[in-house]
């Protein structure tokens, strides 16, 4: 469904975002908010957004959290539902969720820092950094890995539910390193979390530092992401949500226990929407990263025959009907679904996360968000 707006006010954007999520992903009839006059104040927009979440999203998941930032300042942050149904523990703005593949965008920031400092060559064979990674008969580079063009496979079988510890990044590569490529490097966009696992091994060598330690020091602390950390199985963490799925009776049930130590870089971090919008806001202008580095991250890579993939380095790149860029990533985890989107022209960042494996608010997000932004920003030259 496409929503037709006539205002570019931020307050209306906020209300419209939730219309998007509620309408596009739950296939509801057009909300009265879509046809109502736009809110005239931020507080009115928040109230409408809150009402829609309570009516159309919160009942579908145990708990969720949302944050919105404008010009680097958080203007709305709120939790809904429960982090633990049995204990009736409410979701708060400090509740930590699994962010799934948004971990790739977070890892990309650390990768970019190493490139800026001349410590990592994106176009060198990965064996320059991971000498014992098997030769696949064609050159695999970090740039290709970061754009899902290297031919490294994604999960297969029950690997998504792995529940055994891996001592280090390098050990986790054993899951896939001896498998054939799904396509010759550069020829096909093929989404791969394992490709990002290999990137983390490359980063360790380039940084001369263990991956998680590097990310904590150079990214999380620098960007004041105080709630972001690796999802360590069995670790005591009172702010971490319980994770849920749906059982055969269509009731919420605790999700299977998994160990994310094999995929920190590609899908193993915990965070909050507030941390994610801080992170996203740091990518809207030079500062944390240089201007040319941001363009590197946000420029679509191309296959060897020249076709754009719509994916840069850790980010999906979209455009609305007027040509304005939208930068985003979604994440799906065991017991978590997430979406992070940036609109550089308006300096707005939005993050939503829930504690359920199959929440639909991130499903088909690319198409739905594009449909939303095109009319919203029409005529904004």
Order of alpha helices (4+ residues) and beta strands (2+ residues): alpha-alpha-alpha-beta-beta-beta-beta-alpha-alpha-alpha-alpha-alpha-beta-beta-beta-alpha-beta-alpha-alpha-beta-beta-beta-beta-alpha
